[in-house]
Amino acid sequence: MPLTPHTHADPTPADRPGPDAPRRRTGRARRRKAAALLASAVSVCLLAASAPATPLGVGDRLFPHLGNPGYDVASYDLSFTYSGSNSKPLTAVTTIDAWTTTELDRINLDFAHGEVQSVQVDGRSAAFTGAGEDLVVTPGEPLPGGSWTRITVRHTSDPVSVGDRDGGWVRTADGLAMANQADAAHLVFPCNDHPSDKAMFTIRVTAPDGYTAVANGLPTEVDRVGKATTWTYRTQHPMATELTQVSIGRSTVLHRTGPHGLPVRDVVPAKDRAALEPWLDRTPAQLAWMEGKVGPYPFETYGILMAAADTGFELETQTLSLFEKDLFTEPAYPKWYVESIMVHELAHQWFGDSVSPRAWSDLWLNEGHATWYEALYAEEKEGRTLEARMKAAYGASDRWRAAGGPPAAPKPPKPGQKISIFRPNVYDGAALILYALRQEIGRRSFENLERAWVRQHRDDTASTADFVHLASEISGRDLRGFLQDWLYGEKTPPMPGHPDWKAVAPAAAPVK
């Protein structure tokens, strides 16, 4: 997710302020084992039926109360009914199929911005209450560990944000879209809102005549009843909740073909179709370029959602990336810059979507790689050299680390500003790590590493430690020592091959 600068006529990316197929058995087993180990540590809280309901979390360093232990979600079935007004709550039903990883007297779901009418567990009514940003459900009988369960929540989904809370529904000029990164999917629907628990999705949207609904994955049904239409979409690969996308608007869906017959579909405001088509026509070639770098595109479809909204960022929602329409219509943005941002979000489909972060501290793996291919594309297509960009990033890197923390250990978000983890240290600061690694192990080993990374962890989650391990394996040498300071150091290490590069020291804090 690159945050879009709005004040520079010629923005410099290095100075940007920062945003039904079976699951792999090995990935599911690893996640289930980890969930079980974590659940054992909090089993007292989960089983103490007499204790007050409390918010839980999976122990993420940056978002302590995000996600929930005790179960592993297999699939979500989301149904939304849109009234035609993007200032009124949608009626919704969320159905979650999950495996329990420990005995549960209570089930905590992340949900914070809607009214819950009823909850059922395995078809039977269940009690529920709120605790912080959790919906705490108490079934009639405890759920045994290792059992299959279905949770159905009837609720509203409110598109009007509360206070300064980031994310969730985005109100556009003609409807709605979603921007759920980093922890905002639970402002839209009840879920286990952490990227470590990926699942399959079915999404149904009912809207009045004149509106078009599009969601992640491929369409399976379109049902017209009276003056409303229901669209159904299904993913063919597991997805993190933060990557969910639903577009409802007076839109046109444009179709084209990508490499190997890949269906490409774009969603644009109907009145802007002609103006935006030339930009969208670039996507198949960009897909082919990325495949040439890292291997086959990992999903069933791709496309761009151009929203008439002022978000301040673009977002890599799985199979349907969210863009501000103005990025393509504002003449201040040069052509090379817009195309490189298109590639940034496309690269995320491999890095961040197919291979998702195990914890939010692994964010650098998402944004560093997307920035890397954004910069590499600008170099190969427009002659804007990667080395010059990395040298500029090196000069700023110590300042970025001081402000935002080392790339693999970012500072927590500011209160009420959850996307503030998307700082320069995880964009160009993280791409700088990849550049240093390529300098250290050579271009061929680095390119082999990139292909192996997305191949081995496809449809799964992965951590910084996994990346270091694979880099060591591919290069034939132990890289833990080399990468430690690049990933976690307060200061930027010397750049291999460029002893003359210097980092500018952060300004001293004022004396109070």
C-alpha positions, -999 to 999 in steps of 0.1 A, spaced: 0 0 0 18 32 -11 6 64 5 0 88 -23 17 122 -21 -6 151 -33 18 180 -31 46 173 -55 44 179 -92 71 153 -98 69 130 -67 100 111 -59 91 76 -47 119 75 -22 104 105 -4 69 92 -3 54 91 33 50 55 32 1 23 22 -132 -236 -39 -95 -248 -40 -80 -268 -10 -56 -250 13 -20 -263 15 -19 -289 42 16 -279 54 6 -243 59 -27 -252 77 -8 -276 99 18 -251 108 -9 -224 116 -30 -248 135 0 -259 156 9 -223 163 -27 -214 172 -29 -244 196 3 -234 213 -9 -199 217 -44 -210 228 -29 -231 256 -14 -199 271 -48 -183 272 -70 -213 279 -78 -201 314 -94 -169 298 -112 -190 272 -126 -216 295 -135 -194 325 -172 -190 317 -178 -171 350 -152 -145 342 -162 -112 324 -159 -112 287 -126 -97 276 -109 -88 243 -82 -113 233 -55 -113 206 -29 -135 190 0 -117 205 9 -94 176 36 -70 188 20 -40 168 -17 -49 174 -19 -68 207 -57 -73 206 -60 -82 169 -70 -117 159 -82 -144 183 -68 -177 196 -86 -209 198 -97 -215 163 -86 -215 127 -110 -201 101 -114 -222 69 -140 -200 51 -161 -168 53 -195 -164 36 -203 -127 36 -237 -113 25 -243 -75 22 -275 -57 12 -270 -21 0 -299 3 2 -286 28 -24 -273 52 2 -237 51 13 -245 68 46 -268 41 58 -258 8 74 -259 -23 52 -277 -53 64 -254 -83 66 -249 -119 74 -214 -133 81 -210 -171 83 -177 -185 95 -166 -221 92 -136 -229 115 -117 -256 133 -113 -252 170 -77 -256 182 -86 -260 219 -118 -264 239 -138 -232 238 -165 -220 262 -164 -187 244 -155 -176 209 -140 -142 204 -145 -125 170 -131 -91 160 -160 -68 153 -163 -32 162 -186 -11 140 -221 -25 136 -251 -38 155 -254 -75 161 -290 -89 159 -283 -126 165 -256 -152 166 -259 -189 160 -232 -216 167 -238 -248 147 -274 -238 141 -283 -230 177 -288 -196 192 -258 -184 212 -254 -155 237 -231 -127 228 -217 -95 242 -191 -69 233 -157 -65 249 -134 -38 235 -133 -44 197 -143 -81 202 -177 -98 198 -177 -125 225 -200 -155 217 -210 -181 243 -225 -212 227 -250 -234 246 -223 -261 251 -185 -259 251 -169 -267 217 -144 -295 219 -109 -289 206 -103 -302 171 -140 -298 161 -156 -282 131 -179 -253 139 -201 -228 120 -208 -194 134 -235 -172 118 -238 -136 128 -267 -113 116 -256 -77 119 -253 -43 103 -222 -29 86 -219 8 90 -201 28 62 -199 60 83 -166 61 102 -164 69 138 -140 96 150 -106 94 134 -106 56 130 -89 45 98 -103 20 73 -132 -2 67 -158 10 42 -146 38 19 -175 61 7 -170 69 -29 -188 95 -51 -212 68 -63 -212 40 -36 -187 21 -15 -153 3 -16 -132 -13 11 -98 -4 26 -92 -28 55 -55 -26 60 -41 -30 86 -68 -39 111 -101 -26 98 -119 -56 83 -136 -60 116 -151 -26 111 -171 -42 82 -177 -78 93 -170 -102 122 -138 -121 116 -105 -133 129 -88 -101 117 -51 -111 115 -32 -120 84 -19 -152 100 -54 -168 96 -61 -168 59 -93 -184 46 -115 -189 15 -142 -163 8 -177 -162 -7 -191 -127 -10 -227 -118 -20 -238 -83 -25 -274 -72 -32 -279 -37 -46 -307 -17 -64 -309 -15 -101 -283 8 -116 -255 -4 -93 -228 -29 -100 -211 -50 -73 -176 -66 -77 -156 -84 -51 -124 -105 -48 -122 -136 -69 -144 -147 -98 -182 -142 -103 -203 -173 -99 -239 -161 -100 -259 -130 -108 -295 -131 -96 -320 -104 -105 -352 -102 -84 -375 -73 -87 -356 -41 -87 -324 -55 -71 -295 -77 -82 -274 -101 -62 -238 -107 -73 -218 -137 -59 -180 -140 -60 -157 -167 -47 -120 -168 -42 -100 -198 -54 -71 -191 -30 -70 -183 7 -70 -146 16 -63 -125 47 -92 -104 60 -73 -72 54 -73 -79 17 -111 -82 13 -126 -59 -14 -162 -51 -23 -170 -24 -48 -206 -11 -51 -212 18 -75 -225 30 -108 -196 13 -124 -186 -4 -156 -166 -36 -156 -140 -38 -184 -126 -71 -195 -93 -80 -212 -70 -110 -212 -36 -113 -195 -8 -138 -199 -18 -175 -204 -54 -164 -208 -57 -149 -173 -90 -130 -170 -84 -94 -162 -113 -72 -151 -113 -36 -141 -139 -16 -123 -143 21 -132 -170 48 -128 -191 44 -159 -188 81 -169 -150 79 -169 -145 47 -189 -130 63 -220 -105 85 -201 -93 56 -180 -91 28 -206 -56 37 -218 -42 32 -183 -60 -1 -178 -47 -14 -211 -12 -15 -196 -20 -42 -171 -15 -73 -193 21 -62 -202 28 -54 -165 16 -88 -155 39 -104 -181 68 -82 -168 62 -94 -132 60 -130 -143 93 -126 -160 108 -116 -127 92 -139 -101 72 -166 -119 35 -173 -126 8 -149 -113 -6 -166 -82 -44 -160 -85 -74 -166 -106 -79 -131 -119 -65 -96 -115 -78 -60 -121 -79 -25 -109 -107 -8 -90 -106 30 -97 -126 46 -70 -138 82 -70 -126 88 -35 -98 107 -17 -81 80 4 -45 92 3 -33 57 -7 -36 28 -31 -42 -7 -18 -33 -43 -29 -67 -59 -22 -64 -95 -35 -72 -98 -72 -87 -63 -73 -63 -35 -63 -79 -3 -51 -67 30 -67 -78 66 -64 -92 76 -97 -74 110 -95 -40 92 -96 -48 86 -133 -65 119 -141 -43 144 -122 -18 158 -148 7 166 -120 16 129 -118 40 119 -146 33 88 -167 63 69 -154 53 74 -118 17 63 -123 28 31 -141 54 23 -114 26 26 -87 5 2 -108 33 -22 -107 38 -17 -69 2 -29 -62 6 -57 -88 38 -69 -71 19 -71 -39 -3 -99 -53 28 -121 -49 44 -103 -20 18 -97 8 -13 -113 -8 -2 -148 -19 27 -148 6 12 -130 36 30 -117 67 29 -140 97 29 -109 119 26 -72 112 63 -68 121 69 -87 89 53 -58 69 87 -50 54 85 -82 33 53 -68 17 62 -32 11 100 -37 6 94 -61 -23 66 -41 -38 88 -10 -37 117 -30 -52 97 -40 -83 82 -6 -86 117 9 -87 130 -19 -110 102 -13 -134 109 25 -135 146 17 -142 139 -8 -170 110 12 -187 119 48 -180 157 48 -172 153 60 -136 181 40 -121 176 18 -92 211 26 -79 203 63 -77 171 56 -58 188 33 -34 217 58 -28 191 84 -19 173 60 4 206 51 20 212 88 28 178 90 45 177 55 61 191 65 95 164 92 98 137 67 88 150 42 114 150 68 141 114 79 132 98 45 125 121 19 139 142 -7 120 124 -22 90 118 -56 106 109 -41 140 87 -10 132 74 12 160 38 6 170 11 27 153 0 60 167 -33 59 187 -62 62 163 -39 61 132 -34 24 126 -19 29 91 9 50 106 30 18 106 33 24 68 63 47 71 93 51 48 113 26 68 92 -3 54 91 11 19 124 23 4 140 15 37 131 -21 33 139 -21 -5 173 -10 6 177 -43 24 169 -62 -7 195 -41 -26 221 -48 0 213 -85 -2 216 -85 -40 250 -67 -36 261 -93 -11 250 -126 -28 249 -116 -64 222 -110 -89 216 -146 -99 213 -159 -63 190 -130 -55 167 -137 -84 166 -174 -76 157 -164 -40 128 -142 -51 113 -170 -73 118 -196 -46 102 -173 -19 69 -169 -37 68 -205 -49 75 -221 -15 52 -199 5 23 -195 -20 -11 -193 -4 5 -192 30 21 -169 56 58 -164 61 81 -145 85 113 -125 84 131 -156 99 117 -177 70 132 -152 45 166 -152 62 166 -190 62 157 -193 25 183 -166 16 210 -186 34 199 -218 17 198 -203 -18 231 -185 -15 249 -214 2 260 -193 32 247 -183 66 233 -148 62 219 -143 97 248 -122 108 248 -101 76 211 -94 77 207 -89 114 218 -52 114 200 -45 82 168 -58 96 170 -48 132 198 -22 137 192 14 148 218 25 123 221 15 86 251 -8 80 277 -1 52 264 -9 18 283 -37 0 301 -24 -31 294 13 -22 318 23 7 313 59 -3 275 59 5 268 79 36 237 81 58 226 115 72 224 114 110 189 121 124 185 155 139 191 157 176 159 159 198 153 194 211 164 200 247 133 206 270 
